[in-house]
Amino acid sequence: MNAVVLKPGRDKAVLNRHHWIFSGAIRDLPEFENGAVLPVRSAGGDLLGHGYFNRKSSITGRMVSFGDEPPEEGIRRSVERALALRTRLFDPTVTNARRLINAEGDGLPGLIADFYDDVLVLQIATLGMEKLKPLILDLLAGAVRPRAVLEKSDLPARREEGLVETEGLLAGERVDKVRILEEGIPYWVSFAQGQKTGFFLDQRESRKLVRDFAAGRRVLNAFSYTGAFSVCALKGGAARADSVDSSASAIALARENFELNGLPADSGVFFTADVFEFLREPALDHDFIILDPPAFAKKKADVVAACRGYKDINRLAFLRVRSPGLVLTFSCSHHVDEGLFQQVVFQAALEAGRRVRILQKHRQACDHPINIYHPETSYLKGFLLYVD
Ligand code: SAH
């Protein structure tokens, strides 16, 4: 088979097991159909591995296996290793919702697989992975035996790959909603109306943290989605937990999550509102504010505007939080790294004129592993701040 040949000196990233090949690193591209898996060679002719290629994408190639391992074998082994890691991480009687495959974090670019009790949800970002879908489905369904397999590939980035956004049932019975258990706490996950694959599994460890720090506090859960942080705060003994999100359907499910957990209706108020405006309300009297916004920087060009957004909400939270208070603040934009995020928080503290100290630093939950060879897999960072 004709191989992709890299330019001299441009093979270092792949030799170091980074998954991406940009067009500028390629010397020869053979005839191929977009999405096909091709061998990748160095300028000197050494076989570096196999990747799938798409001329339409700025990341032209994404490696699925390295060295002389056949690509199907590499993919099968990556799936097996991903599953083996998760079986050791969770007791399913306590936590039955987990990420099984975290794209490059598990050596499988373009693929997210989340497992909610017995429902498997796939999210496919690239044409190459789209073509590998039958193989992936076969491997995953054979291993975890799901009641249903759904696809939630509603990613605008698919357009760059020549794909449309899509959602649907791939196998099994139709499921609109499922009850999951996380750290012993039940939550509803709605596939019909949910964002991403349904639930923000990457915040599992931070939810535990909120439970630990909430006792006696008046909590404001900003960007609450379906209220999971609010539920955790109340389980941890918070005096109150209010939730605010711009999505009415997320807030409706947040109310249902309170009911599911037997939390009294007066334990928190639900607001369907824009957080940027809501935080300007002078009447807020919270002493624990959680800020978990969506990714403000989806691409590199957005970083400056994103930092302005992060600074605004953090400044407003510092101005509003009662002293001595806590602010748990996050950024899930991988283009805004931890150092930059800390600088933004510093600027926000300075402008608010409050004394702010970092008590703890946080990252994505452990079923979202960061591939040491592919640092772009690190995206979520959070600081627990003490404001007095
Ligand atoms: N903390 C949540 C996840 C938050 S995801 C959890 O653990 O489940 C980000 C949320 O922000 C989404 O629910 C989205 O609807 C909401 N959102 C986005 N922009 C917003 C805005 N300007 N004001 C309020 N909510 C917003």
Residues whose N, C-alpha, C, O or C-beta is under 5 A from the ligand:
A	BS01	SAH	F200 Q203 F223 S224 Y225 T226 A228 F229 V244 D245 S246 S247 A250 A273 D274 V275 F276 D292 P293 P294
